[in-house]
Amino acid sequence: MIPAVIWLAAAASALPATAVDSPTVPQLRVARVAADSPVGGPQRVRAIRLARPVVIDGALGDAIWRGADRVAGFLQRDPNEGTQPTESTVVYVAYDDAALYVGARMYDAHADSIVARLARRDAQTNSDAFTVFIDPYHDRRSGAYFGINAAGTLSDGTLFNDEWDDNSWDGVWEGRATRDSLGWTAELRIPYSQLRFIQKPEYVWGINFKREIARKNERDYLVYTPKNGSGFVSRFPDLVGIERIVPPRRVEIMPYLTTRAAFTPEAPGDPFNDGSELSPGMGADAKIGLGSNLTLNATVNPDFGQVEVDPAVVNLSDVETFFNEKRPFFIEGSSIFDFGFGGQRNFWSFNWPGPRFFYSRRIGRSLSFGPPPQGYADGPTGAHILGALKLTGKLAGSWNVGGLTAVTARERATFVDSLRRRWTEEIEPPAVYGVYRAQKEFAEGRQGLGFLTTAAARDLHDPVLRDARNSHSLLFGVDGWTFLDSRKTWVTTGWVQGSRIAGTSDRVLAVQQSSTHYFQQPDARRVSVDSAATSLSGVAARFTLAKQRGNSFVNSAIGFISPAFDLNDLGFLSRAGIVNMHLGGGYSWTKPGKVFRYAEAGGAVFRNYDWDGNINWSGIFHFGSVQLLNYSWLNWNLAYNPWTVNNRRTRGGPLTLTPPGYQAGVDASTDGRKAWVFSANTGTYYRDGDDHEWWAGASVQYRPAPNVSVSVGPNLSFSETPAQYVGAFDDTTATATYGTRYVFAHLRQTELGAGIRLNWTYSPALSLQWYVQPLISAGRYNEFKQLARPRSDAFDRYGENGSTISFDDSTRTYRVDPDGAAGPAPQLKFDKPDFSLKSLRGNAVLRWEYLPGSTLYLVWTQSRSLSDPTGDFAFGRSVRRMFQAPAENIFMIKVTYWWNP
């Protein structure tokens, strides 16, 4: 089933969070579209030079703080915008030759009510907190932030595009907090090695501060972005007084040692698995400053055993499952490679496949291989990364640049057949990957121009792999934006990309016939298969126009992806050959009233065409959200889709028609300040009684103590699909459908899953995280049928009108005679597609930062999985079988040491 609107999740995954706190509608908006209005605040903050370093204990006991300039004058942004804070805040800024120091006194008339929740670094805990934002390049577009909460938990990240932030960066700096009868205090020491700035005799940076008072849901800023405004970094006051400092030599080396023990179920006679395996390892990461503006990150023989496991999924579509990147080397600073998202702060998308130009999980990709019949196989689960380099920073003053190059090894698997014959095959060739990005901003961010190139090359010696992998690929694109008026009310953005892949004719033929392209579609007029081609080239582009100032907002876009465009060597693209457009808008009420603190309503019309001009998707969409005075949220959406032409249901076969459908969804959440926080969502998509789906989910978070958080999030879905794809069978007598019979069935699927988390933080440096994901998914197929004719929603059901169908229980296969025993059509044979999957995945990670930047990890990962072809959901029995399934346990110890020579 294609949901009415795809943009809800796609936009959120493509964009970072905003640096400015804003009421967020989780499924509907990424960032608030708002306006610009003047906000008072100091124009300058002065730092004083220290005679000796400050002892960072959070107590503000050093005499230097008594002589430093007081920074006050904070204003509320939430909940009552522009009013005086309910509690006073005073900040001091100092510096020496090595670091910037910030001290802060957060007065509180009810100090015993301060919310101080201890958590792992960067975790959102809804605590009293203090954050420093710094723009050391003073480009009014980028920077970094450093935060601490009242319990001492640290947070940090980078700022970019004036309003967005990325918390993937973890700097090495110090912060301490202390509570007393007057409130609480904080001290931060930020070494210059963690900042990027150009050497000058005197410095002018941008700076801002934020204080959060959790029990009041209050956020106070030195200078804030209005709720009907835009721009954050561009509003920062100047930080002055810093002089005669030199950007330090930046060298950070982090070697690691690891030991991994795997205990897996042992199959009788398996020569490769005796039930256990011990794997030691070592490697190193490094950060090297190249001048004051560039940073080179390097990793040799990286290990990512501490990252959270991927969730189990049941994918019945023709589209590859997308998994988020979790490996630290590729996450940190990845926003530099974002393409097409500059200038505009909110990008909507309705059924737009949203090409991800750099999908880092292609590097070190997962590998799959099966044993021979009645045999065994042994090999790596993923391509081993030998090493990688990443260069980021600025050139020529205002060019933001980034480059990444990675090399993966040649991988082989060993096989043993039933006669005990053993041989080795290459399953993945060595490869080199590269992605290179540059972007320049003009007129203080009013315009921007950027470039992105990705490339992949493989050393293909094995003839089998030559027909299974591209030999090389290249992608090049240009993106940019411009504001159309001096007040930045209207902005337009655009990007254009060209791609080329090359390989053997068999390989390029496979790409043409893949689910991304479907060149073999028999009734397509403008695309066709070229079996002799050894390369494939295409182009894609998208242009947007948005109004992002004022309470009213407008969002529109038009884009296309040509049929031959392909970036899946180093990117992610679900489908090509599409023209997509939408026009939407709405209105937001930002001032609290008698019932609501915030309200928003909007909508859009949208449409998709394929390359032949068929309307593949179309509709109208409405959304809304309100925040009540008690800080609860309510969000909803409605959609209608008319008849459209479906060019994917037959998976490369003829067109079909999709009947009209209706969508409705609602979700709600309670006040996040409480010890118990609840949220729930439900929705449905309905075409008729035999074609519908519904879903429901809930989440409960409980904080029994300031350092403990437990959350449980179950979700249940049910779908009934009258025409689920089963297979395609060649038959010259099937003249109505171009010599192929396209077989479908009625599918009833039920799925129940959950995410269960425990976060237990013993100190800001020591934490335990535990995550479990159970999943039960079952699907039963019946009413098998074939497509009656192209460009229709008509099917011929087997067992009627002279056709026959039978099931052989011993082989669990169906036999179909489309025209009965007397007819000329050959019989069809296919396996029973019913399924019932039980999966349990989880891991526990104990993390101890025993020295700044140096960490010890203890990791336990367990996976259990069992599937059968019954199609029964049977909750009680499925749960029992899930826990009875053989377990794979992996234990790992990893030690890293941060060395700053």
C-alpha positions in Angstrom: 0.0 0.0 0.0 1.4 3.4 -0.9 0.5 5.9 1.9 -1.2 9.1 0.9 1.8 11.3 1.8 5.4 10.2 1.9 6.9 13.5 2.9 6.0 13.1 6.6 9.0 10.8 7.3 11.2 11.6 4.3 11.5 15.3 5.2 12.3 14.6 8.8 15.1 12.2 7.9 16.6 14.5 5.4 16.8 17.6 7.6 18.6 18.3 10.9 17.0 19.8 13.9 16.7 23.5 14.4 19.0 25.3 16.8 16.1 27.5 18.0 13.6 25.8 20.2 10.2 25.7 18.5 7.0 23.9 19.1 7.3 21.0 16.8 4.7 18.9 15.0 6.6 15.6 14.8 5.0 14.1 11.7 4.1 17.3 9.9 6.8 19.9 10.0 10.5 19.9 10.3 11.0 23.5 11.3 8.5 26.3 11.9 8.0 28.6 9.0 8.0 32.0 10.6 8.9 35.6 10.2 11.4 38.2 11.2 10.8 40.9 13.8 13.3 42.9 15.7 14.3 41.6 19.2 16.2 43.8 21.6 19.4 42.6 23.2 23.0 43.7 23.8 25.0 44.3 20.7 28.3 43.3 22.4 29.6 40.9 25.0 33.1 41.6 26.3 35.5 38.9 27.4 38.3 39.6 29.8 41.8 38.1 29.8 42.7 35.8 32.7 45.9 36.1 34.6 45.7 32.4 35.5 43.5 29.5 34.5 40.2 29.0 36.2 39.6 25.9 38.2 36.5 24.3 36.5 34.4 23.1 39.5 31.1 24.8 38.6 31.2 27.0 41.8 32.3 30.4 40.4 34.7 30.7 43.2 37.6 32.2 41.3 38.1 35.9 41.9 38.2 36.6 38.2 34.5 36.2 37.9 33.9 39.0 40.3 35.8 41.4 38.1 34.4 40.2 34.7 31.7 42.0 32.8 28.2 40.9 33.8 26.1 39.8 30.9 22.4 40.0 31.7 19.2 41.2 30.0 17.8 37.8 29.0 14.3 37.6 27.6 11.8 34.8 27.4 11.1 33.0 24.1 8.9 30.4 25.8 6.4 30.3 27.1 5.7 34.1 27.0 7.7 35.5 24.2 9.4 38.9 24.8 8.6 39.1 28.5 11.1 39.3 31.4 12.4 35.9 32.6 10.8 34.6 35.8 14.3 34.0 37.2 17.5 36.0 36.7 20.6 34.9 34.8 24.1 36.4 34.8 26.9 35.3 32.5 30.6 36.0 32.5 33.1 35.4 29.7 36.9 35.2 30.0 39.8 33.8 28.0 43.5 33.0 28.1 46.0 31.7 25.6 44.5 28.3 25.5 40.7 28.4 26.0 37.5 30.4 26.3 35.8 30.3 29.7 32.2 30.9 30.5 30.7 31.2 33.9 27.0 31.5 34.6 24.8 32.1 37.7 21.2 30.8 37.3 19.3 32.4 40.2 16.2 30.5 41.3 13.8 31.6 44.1 12.9 27.9 44.6 16.2 26.2 44.3 14.8 23.0 45.7 12.6 22.7 42.5 15.5 22.8 40.0 15.1 19.8 37.7 18.5 18.1 37.5 18.3 14.9 35.5 21.5 13.0 34.8 21.8 11.4 31.4 24.3 10.3 28.8 26.0 13.1 26.8 23.7 14.9 24.3 20.6 13.2 25.7 17.5 15.3 25.9 16.4 15.1 29.5 14.0 18.2 30.0 16.3 19.5 32.7 17.3 23.0 33.8 20.2 23.8 31.4 22.5 26.4 30.2 23.9 26.6 26.6 26.6 28.7 24.9 26.4 29.3 21.2 29.6 30.6 19.4 30.2 31.8 15.9 34.0 32.0 15.7 34.2 32.6 12.0 31.7 35.5 12.5 30.0 34.5 9.2 26.6 34.7 10.9 25.7 31.3 9.4 27.6 28.7 11.3 29.2 27.8 14.7 29.1 25.4 17.6 27.2 25.1 20.8 28.2 23.8 24.3 25.7 23.0 26.9 25.4 21.7 30.5 22.4 20.8 32.6 22.0 21.2 36.3 23.1 17.6 36.9 26.3 18.1 34.9 25.3 16.3 31.7 27.1 17.8 28.7 25.8 18.5 25.2 27.5 19.9 22.1 27.2 20.2 18.4 27.6 22.4 15.4 25.4 25.1 13.9 24.8 25.7 10.2 22.4 27.2 7.7 21.8 30.0 10.3 19.1 27.9 12.1 20.0 24.3 12.0 22.1 22.2 14.3 23.8 18.8 14.3 24.6 17.1 17.6 26.8 14.3 16.0 30.0 16.2 16.9 31.5 15.5 20.3 34.2 18.0 21.3 36.7 17.6 24.1 36.0 20.3 26.6 35.1 20.7 30.3 32.0 21.7 32.1 30.8 21.5 35.7 27.6 22.5 37.5 26.8 23.1 41.2 23.5 23.7 43.0 23.1 25.9 46.1 20.5 27.9 47.9 20.5 30.7 45.3 19.9 28.3 42.3 22.8 26.8 40.4 26.0 27.7 38.7 28.0 26.4 35.7 31.6 26.8 34.5 32.7 25.8 31.0 36.2 25.7 29.6 36.3 25.5 25.7 39.8 24.9 24.3 40.6 26.8 21.1 41.4 23.4 19.6 37.7 22.7 19.5 36.9 25.9 17.6 37.7 27.0 14.1 38.8 30.6 13.5 41.1 32.6 11.4 44.2 34.2 13.1 43.9 37.9 13.6 45.3 40.5 16.0 41.9 41.1 17.5 38.9 38.9 17.2 35.2 39.5 16.8 33.0 36.4 17.2 29.3 35.9 17.5 27.9 34.6 20.9 24.6 33.8 22.4 23.3 32.1 25.6 20.2 30.1 26.5 18.8 29.2 29.9 16.1 26.5 30.3 13.9 26.3 33.4 12.3 22.9 33.0 9.5 23.0 35.5 8.1 26.1 33.8 8.9 25.1 30.2 10.7 28.3 30.1 13.5 29.2 27.6 15.4 32.5 28.1 17.9 33.8 25.5 20.2 36.7 25.4 18.9 37.2 21.9 16.2 34.9 20.6 14.4 34.2 17.3 10.8 35.2 17.5 8.2 32.5 16.9 7.1 34.5 13.9 10.7 35.0 12.9 13.7 33.4 11.2 17.4 33.5 11.6 19.4 32.4 14.7 23.2 32.7 14.2 22.7 35.9 12.2 21.2 37.5 15.3 24.1 36.8 17.7 25.7 39.7 19.5 29.4 40.3 18.9 31.9 38.8 21.3 34.8 41.3 21.6 37.9 41.7 23.8 39.8 38.6 22.6 43.2 39.5 21.3 46.7 38.1 20.8 45.7 34.4 20.8 46.9 31.9 18.2 44.8 29.0 16.8 46.6 26.0 18.4 48.2 23.1 16.6 45.4 20.6 16.4 46.4 16.9 16.6 44.2 14.3 18.2 45.0 10.6 18.0 42.7 8.0 19.3 44.0 4.4 19.2 41.6 1.6 20.2 41.8 -2.1 21.2 38.8 -4.4 21.0 37.9 -8.0 21.7 34.8 -9.6 20.4 33.4 -12.9 21.4 30.5 -14.4 19.4 28.3 -17.3 20.6 26.0 -18.6 17.9 23.8 -21.6 17.5 25.9 -24.5 16.2 24.5 -26.5 13.2 25.4 -30.2 13.2 28.3 -30.9 10.8 29.1 -27.2 10.2 32.9 -27.0 9.8 32.9 -23.3 10.3 31.0 -22.8 13.5 31.7 -24.7 16.7 29.4 -22.3 18.6 32.0 -19.6 19.6 34.4 -17.3 18.0 37.0 -14.8 19.5 38.1 -11.9 17.4 40.6 -9.4 18.7 41.2 -6.1 16.9 43.0 -2.8 16.9 42.9 0.4 15.0 43.1 4.2 15.3 41.3 7.4 14.6 43.0 10.8 14.2 42.1 14.5 13.8 44.7 16.7 12.4 44.4 20.5 11.9 45.6 21.7 8.6 46.1 25.4 9.3 43.4 27.1 11.3 40.5 26.3 8.9 40.8 22.7 7.8 40.5 19.4 9.8 41.6 16.0 8.5 39.8 13.1 10.2 41.4 9.6 9.5 40.4 6.1 10.6 42.4 2.9 10.1 40.7 -0.4 10.5 37.7 1.1 12.2 35.4 -0.8 14.5 31.8 0.1 15.2 30.8 -2.7 17.5 29.3 -0.3 20.1 26.6 1.1 17.8 22.9 0.1 18.3 21.7 -2.8 16.2 19.4 -2.2 13.2 15.7 -2.9 13.7 14.1 -6.0 12.2 11.8 -5.2 9.3 9.4 -7.1 7.0 9.6 -5.5 3.6 7.1 -6.7 1.0 7.7 -3.8 -1.4 10.0 -3.5 -4.3 12.0 -0.8 -2.6 15.2 -1.3 -0.6 14.9 -0.8 3.1 16.6 2.4 4.3 18.6 2.2 7.5 20.0 5.2 9.3 23.7 5.6 9.7 24.9 4.9 13.3 28.7 4.7 12.9 30.4 7.7 14.6 33.1 8.3 11.9 30.4 8.8 9.3 27.9 10.6 11.5 30.1 13.3 12.9 30.1 16.3 10.7 28.0 14.6 8.0 25.9 17.8 7.6 28.7 19.2 5.4 27.6 16.7 2.7 24.0 17.7 2.8 22.9 18.8 -0.7 20.0 21.0 -1.8 19.0 22.1 1.6 20.6 25.6 2.0 18.8 28.8 2.5 15.3 27.5 3.0 14.4 26.2 6.4 11.5 23.9 5.6 11.3 21.5 2.8 8.1 19.6 2.2 7.8 16.5 0.1 4.7 14.6 -1.2 5.6 11.2 -2.6 8.9 12.6 -3.8 11.6 9.8 -3.7 14.1 12.3 -2.3 17.4 11.2 -3.7 20.0 10.9 -0.9 23.1 11.9 -2.7 25.5 10.4 -0.1 24.3 7.3 1.8 27.3 6.4 3.9 26.1 2.9 4.6 27.1 2.0 1.1 30.7 2.1 2.4 31.3 -1.2 4.2 28.0 -2.5 2.9 26.3 -5.6 4.3 27.0 -8.8 2.4 24.7 -11.7 1.9 25.6 -15.2 0.5 24.0 -18.6 1.0 25.4 -22.0 1.4 25.2 -24.6 -1.4 22.4 -27.2 -1.1 23.0 -29.3 2.1 26.2 -27.4 2.6 27.8 -24.7 4.6 29.3 -21.2 4.1 31.5 -18.9 6.0 32.4 -15.3 5.3 32.2 -11.7 6.5 28.8 -10.0 7.1 30.1 -6.8 5.6 32.8 -5.3 3.5 35.7 -4.4 5.7 36.8 -0.8 5.7 40.6 -0.6 5.5 40.7 3.1 6.1 39.0 6.4 5.5 39.9 10.1 5.3 37.5 13.0 5.9 38.5 16.7 5.3 36.2 19.5 6.5 36.5 23.2 7.1 36.7 26.5 5.1 38.8 27.7 2.3 39.3 31.2 0.8 37.4 32.7 3.7 33.9 31.7 2.9 34.0 28.3 1.0 32.7 25.5 3.2 34.4 22.3 2.0 34.2 18.7 2.8 35.7 15.5 1.3 35.6 11.9 2.2 37.6 9.0 0.7 37.3 5.4 1.9 38.8 2.1 0.8 37.2 -1.3 1.4 38.8 -4.7 1.1 38.3 -7.6 -1.2 36.1 -10.1 0.6 35.9 -13.9 0.1 33.6 -16.6 1.4 34.4 -20.3 1.9 31.9 -23.0 0.9 31.5 -26.7 1.7 29.0 -28.9 -0.2 27.3 -32.1 0.8 30.3 -34.1 -0.4 32.6 -32.1 1.9 34.3 -30.4 -1.1 35.6 -27.0 -0.1 36.2 -23.9 -2.2 36.5 -20.1 -1.9 34.7 -17.4 -3.9 35.1 -13.7 -4.1 31.9 -12.1 -2.9 32.9 -8.4 -2.9 35.6 -6.6 -4.9 37.9 -4.0 -3.4 36.5 -0.5 -3.9 37.3 3.1 -3.5 34.6 5.6 -2.6 34.7 9.4 -2.6 32.4 12.3 -1.9 33.5 15.9 -2.2 31.5 19.0 -1.3 32.0 22.8 -1.6 29.6 25.6 -0.8 30.0 29.4 -0.8 27.6 31.9 0.8 27.3 35.5 -0.5 25.9 38.7 1.1 25.7 37.3 4.6 23.9 34.2 3.5 21.4 35.8 1.2 22.7 33.7 -1.7 24.6 30.5 -1.8 26.2 28.3 -4.5 27.5 24.8 -4.0 28.9 21.7 -5.7 28.8 18.0 -4.9 30.6 15.1 -6.5 30.6 11.4 -5.6 32.6 8.6 -7.2 33.0 4.9 -6.8 35.4 2.5 -8.5 35.8 -1.3 -8.1 38.6 -3.7 -9.0 36.5 -6.4 -10.7 38.6 -9.5 -11.4 35.9 -12.1 -10.8 33.7 -12.6 -13.9 30.6 -13.2 -11.8 31.1 -10.0 -9.9 31.6 -8.1 -13.1 28.0 -8.8 -13.9 26.8 -8.0 -10.3 28.5 -4.7 -9.6 29.1 -1.4 -11.4 32.7 -1.0 -12.4 32.6 2.7 -11.6 30.1 5.6 -11.1 30.2 9.3 -11.0 27.8 12.0 -9.8 28.1 15.7 -10.1 25.7 18.4 -9.0 25.2 22.1 -8.4 22.9 23.6 -5.7 22.1 27.1 -4.4 19.6 29.5 -3.1 18.7 33.2 -3.1 16.4 35.3 -1.1 14.1 37.4 -3.3 13.8 40.4 -1.0 15.8 42.4 1.5 13.8 41.1 4.5 14.2 37.5 3.6 10.5 36.9 3.3 10.7 34.8 0.1 13.4 32.3 -0.8 13.9 30.0 -3.8 16.3 27.1 -3.9 17.4 24.6 -6.6 19.7 21.8 -7.4 20.7 19.9 -10.6 22.5 16.5 -10.6 23.9 14.4 -13.4 24.9 10.7 -12.9 26.8 8.1 -14.9 27.4 4.4 -14.1 29.4 1.9 -16.1 29.8 -1.8 -16.2 29.4 -4.9 -18.4 26.4 -5.1 -20.6 24.8 -7.7 -18.3 25.4 -5.5 -15.3 23.9 -2.4 -17.0 20.9 -4.5 -18.2 20.3 -5.6 -14.6 20.3 -2.0 -13.5 17.8 -1.0 -16.2 15.5 -3.8 -15.1 15.9 -3.1 -11.4 13.1 -1.7 -9.3 14.6 1.8 -9.5 14.1 2.0 -13.3 11.9 -0.8 -14.7 12.9 -0.1 -18.3 11.3 -3.4 -19.3 7.8 -2.1 -18.8 6.0 -3.3 -21.9 3.6 -0.4 -22.3 6.1 2.4 -21.7 6.5 4.7 -24.7 9.6 6.7 -23.8 11.9 4.2 -22.2 13.1 0.8 -23.3 15.8 -1.7 -22.5 19.1 -1.5 -24.3 20.8 -4.9 -23.8 24.0 -3.7 -25.4 24.5 -0.7 -23.2 27.6 -0.5 -21.0 26.8 2.7 -19.3 23.7 4.6 -18.1 23.5 8.4 -17.7 20.7 10.6 -16.3 19.8 13.9 -14.7 17.6 15.1 -11.8 16.7 18.5 -10.5 14.4 20.2 -8.0 13.4 23.8 -7.4 11.4 25.3 -4.5 9.8 28.6 -3.6 8.8 29.4 -0.1 7.5 32.2 2.1 9.1 31.9 5.5 8.4 35.3 7.1 5.1 36.1 8.9 2.5 34.0 10.4 1.3 32.8 7.0 3.6 30.4 5.1 3.9 29.1 1.6 5.8 26.0 0.4 6.0 24.8 -3.2 8.3 22.6 -5.2 8.7 21.0 -8.6 11.3 18.4 -9.4 12.1 15.5 -11.8 14.3 12.5 -12.0 15.0 11.1 -15.4 14.5 7.4 -16.0 18.3 6.7 -16.3 19.4 8.7 -13.3 21.1 6.4 -10.8 23.2 7.1 -7.7 22.9 3.9 -5.7 26.6 3.2 -5.7 27.1 5.8 -3.1 23.6 7.2 -2.6 20.0 6.1 -2.1 17.3 6.3 -4.7 14.1 4.3 -4.6 12.7 5.1 -8.1 13.5 7.2 -11.2 11.4 8.5 -14.1 9.2 10.8 -12.2 8.0 14.4 -12.2 6.8 15.7 -8.8 5.2 18.9 -7.7 3.2 20.4 -4.8 1.8 23.8 -3.7 1.0 24.3 -0.1 0.7 26.8 2.7 -1.0 27.7 6.0 -1.1 29.9 9.0 0.3 29.7 12.5 -0.9 31.4 15.6 2.1 32.0 17.8 0.7 34.1 20.7 -0.9 32.1 23.6 -4.6 32.6 23.9 -7.3 31.4 26.3 -7.1 27.8 25.1 -4.0 27.3 23.0 -0.4 28.3 23.4 0.2 27.6 19.7 -1.9 26.5 16.8 -1.2 25.9 13.1 -3.2 24.7 10.1 -2.2 24.2 6.5 -2.6 22.1 3.5 -1.3 21.3 0.0 -2.2 19.9 -3.4 0.3 17.5 -5.0 0.8 15.4 -8.1 3.3 13.0 -9.7 3.7 12.1 -13.3 5.8 9.3 -14.9 8.0 9.9 -18.0 5.0 9.1 -20.3 2.8 11.7 -18.6 0.6 9.3 -16.6 -0.6 10.6 -13.3 1.0 8.2 -10.7 -0.1 10.0 -7.6 -2.3 13.0 -6.8 -4.3 14.4 -4.0 -5.1 17.1 -1.4 -3.7 17.1 2.1 -4.6 19.0 5.3 -2.7 19.1 8.6 -3.1 20.9 11.8 -1.6 21.1 15.3 -2.3 22.8 18.6 -0.4 23.1 21.9 -2.8 23.4 24.8 -2.1 25.6 27.8 -1.0 22.5 29.8 1.7 21.9 27.2 0.0 18.9 25.6 0.1 18.5 21.9 -2.6 17.4 19.4 -1.8 16.9 15.7 -3.9 15.6 12.9 -3.9 15.1 9.1 -6.4 14.3 6.4 -5.9 13.4 2.7 -7.7 12.3 -0.4 -6.2 10.6 -3.4 -8.2 10.2 -6.7 -7.8 7.5 -9.3 -4.2 7.3 -10.5 -2.1 5.1 -12.8 0.2 2.6 -11.0 3.5 1.8 -12.8 5.1 -0.2 -10.0 2.4 -2.8 -8.9 3.4 -5.3 -11.6 7.2 -4.7 -10.9 8.3 -4.0 -14.4 5.1 -5.2 -16.1 2.2 -3.2 -17.6 0.4 -0.3 -16.0 -2.6 -0.8 -13.6 -5.0 1.6 -12.0 -5.1 2.6 -8.3 -8.6 3.4 -6.9 -9.3 6.5 -4.8 -8.4 6.5 -1.2 -8.8 8.5 2.0 -6.3 9.0 4.9 -6.8 10.3 8.4 -4.4 10.4 11.3 -4.1 11.9 14.7 -1.5 11.9 17.5 -1.2 13.4 20.9 1.4 13.8 23.6 1.4 15.0 27.2 3.6 17.6 29.0 7.3 16.5 28.7 8.2 18.0 32.1 6.4 15.2 34.1 7.9 12.0 35.5 5.3 10.1 33.3 5.1 11.2 29.7 2.6 9.7 27.3 2.0 9.9 23.6 -0.3 8.0 21.2 -1.0 8.0 17.5 -3.5 6.3 15.2 -4.5 6.5 11.6 -6.1 4.7 8.7 -6.0 4.6 4.9 -9.2 3.4 3.3 -10.2 2.5 -0.2 -12.9 -0.1 0.4 -13.7 -3.0 2.7 -11.1 -5.2 1.1 -8.5 -2.5 0.7 -7.6 -0.6 3.9 -5.0 -0.4 6.6 -4.9 1.1 10.1 -2.2 1.6 12.6 -1.9 2.6 16.2 1.0 3.3 18.5 1.8 4.5 22.0 4.8 5.6 24.0 5.3 5.7 27.7 8.3 7.3 29.3 8.9 7.0 33.1 11.6 8.7 35.1 11.7 7.0 38.5 14.8 8.9 39.5 16.8 11.9 38.1 19.3 9.5 36.5 17.0 6.8 35.3 14.7 6.8 32.3 12.5 3.9 31.0 10.4 4.0 27.8 8.2 1.5 26.1 6.7 2.2 22.6 4.4 -0.5 21.2 3.0 -0.2 17.7 0.3 -2.3 16.0 -0.7 -2.3 12.4 -3.1 -4.2 10.2 -3.5 -4.1 6.4 -5.8 -5.8 4.0 -4.5 -5.6 0.4 -6.6 -7.0 -2.4 -3.7 -7.2 -5.0 -0.4 -8.0 -3.4 2.3 -9.0 -5.9 3.2 -12.7 -5.9 5.2 -13.2 -9.1 5.4 -12.9 -12.9 5.4 -16.0 -15.2 6.2 -16.1 -18.9 3.3 -17.4 -21.0 3.0 -16.8 -24.7 -0.7 -17.4 -24.5 -1.2 -14.4 -22.1 -1.5 -12.0 -25.0 -3.6 -9.5 -23.1 -0.7 -8.9 -20.7 2.2 -9.0 -23.2 3.1 -12.7 -22.9 3.4 -12.7 -19.1 1.0 -13.6 -16.3 1.2 -11.2 -13.4 0.0 -13.1 -10.3 -1.4 -11.3 -7.2 -3.3 -12.3 -4.1 -5.3 -10.9 -1.3 -3.0 -10.3 1.7 -4.0 -9.9 5.3 -1.0 -8.7 7.4 -0.8 -8.0 11.1 2.4 -6.6 12.7 3.2 -5.9 16.4 6.4 -4.3 17.4 7.9 -2.3 20.2 10.9 -0.3 21.2 12.0 -0.7 24.9 14.7 1.4 26.4 16.5 1.8 29.7 18.9 4.7 30.3 20.7 4.6 33.6 23.4 7.2 34.1 25.6 6.9 37.1 27.6 10.0 36.5 28.2 12.4 33.5 31.0 10.0 32.5 29.4 6.6 33.2 26.2 5.4 31.7 24.3 2.2 30.8 21.9 2.0 27.8 19.7 -1.0 27.1 17.5 -1.4 24.0 15.2 -4.2 23.0 13.1 -4.5 19.9 10.6 -7.4 19.7 8.7 -7.9 16.4 5.9 -10.2 15.4 4.7 -10.0 11.8 2.4 -12.4 10.0 0.8 -12.4 6.5 -1.7 -14.8 4.9 -2.3 -14.9 1.2 -5.5 -16.1 -0.5 -7.7 -15.4 -3.5 -4.9 -15.7 -6.0 -5.6 -14.0 -9.3 -3.9 -12.6 -12.4 -4.0 -9.1 -14.0 -6.8 -9.2 -16.6 -5.6 -6.4 -18.8 -3.2 -3.4 -18.7 -4.2 0.0 -17.4 -7.0 -1.4 -15.3 -7.8 -2.6 -11.8 -9.4 -5.8 -13.1 -8.2 -9.3 -12.1 -9.1 -12.8 -13.1 -9.5 -15.0 -10.0 -8.1 -18.5 -10.1 -10.6 -21.2 -9.6 -13.2 -19.4 -11.6 -14.2 -19.2 -15.3 -12.5 -22.4 -16.1 -9.2 -21.8 -14.3 -8.0 -24.2 -11.6 -5.8 -23.9 -8.5 -4.6 -26.5 -6.1 -2.2 -26.7 -3.2 0.3 -29.5 -2.5 0.8 -29.6 1.3 3.8 -31.8 1.1 5.8 -29.3 -1.0 3.8 -26.3 0.1 3.4 -25.1 -3.4 0.4 -23.9 -5.5 -0.3 -25.2 -9.0 -2.4 -23.0 -11.3 -3.9 -23.8 -14.7 -5.1 -20.4 -16.0 -7.4 -21.9 -18.6 -8.1 -25.4 -17.3 -7.0 -28.8 -18.6 -8.4 -28.2 -22.0 -6.6 -24.9 -22.6 -3.2 -24.3 -24.1 -1.7 -22.2 -21.3 1.0 -24.0 -19.3 0.6 -24.5 -15.6 2.1 -22.1 -13.1 3.8 -23.2 -9.9 4.8 -21.0 -7.0 5.5 -21.5 -3.3 3.0 -20.6 -0.6 4.0 -17.0 0.3 2.4 -17.0 3.8 4.8 -15.9 6.5 5.1 -15.6 10.3 8.2 -13.9 11.7 9.2 -13.6 15.3 12.3 -11.5 16.0 13.9 -10.2 19.2 16.9 -7.9 18.9 18.6 -5.9 21.6 21.9 -4.6 23.0 23.3 -3.2 26.2 26.1 -0.7 26.2 28.1 0.4 29.3 30.0 3.6 28.4 32.7 5.0 30.7 34.6 8.2 29.7 37.5 7.5 32.1 39.4 10.5 30.8 38.2 13.4 28.6 37.8 12.0 25.1 38.9 8.4 26.2 36.2 5.8 26.6 35.7 2.2 27.6 32.7 0.3 26.1 31.3 -3.0 27.4 28.7 -4.2 24.8 26.3 -7.2 24.8 24.2 -7.8 21.7 21.6 -10.6 21.3 19.5 -11.6 18.3 16.8 -14.2 18.1 14.7 -14.9 15.0 12.3 -17.6 13.9 10.1 -17.7 10.8 7.6 -20.2 9.5 5.1 -20.3 6.6 1.9 -20.6 8.6 0.8 -17.0 8.3 -0.6 -17.1 11.8 -0.2 -14.1 14.1 -1.2 -16.1 17.3 0.2 -13.5 19.8 0.7 -15.8 22.8 2.3 -18.7 20.8 4.4 -16.3 18.8 5.8 -14.7 22.0 6.7 -18.1 23.4 8.4 -19.1 20.2 10.3 -15.8 20.0 11.9 -16.4 23.3 12.5 -20.1 22.5 14.3 -19.3 19.3 18.1 -19.9 19.3 20.0 -16.9 20.5 23.1 -15.3 19.0 25.1 -13.5 21.6 28.0 -11.1 21.0 30.1 -9.6 23.8 32.6 -6.9 23.1 35.1 -4.8 25.0 36.5 -1.7 23.4 38.9 0.8 24.8 39.8 4.1 23.2 42.4 6.6 24.3 42.4 10.3 23.4 45.9 11.6 22.9 46.6 15.3 22.2 50.4 15.5 21.7 
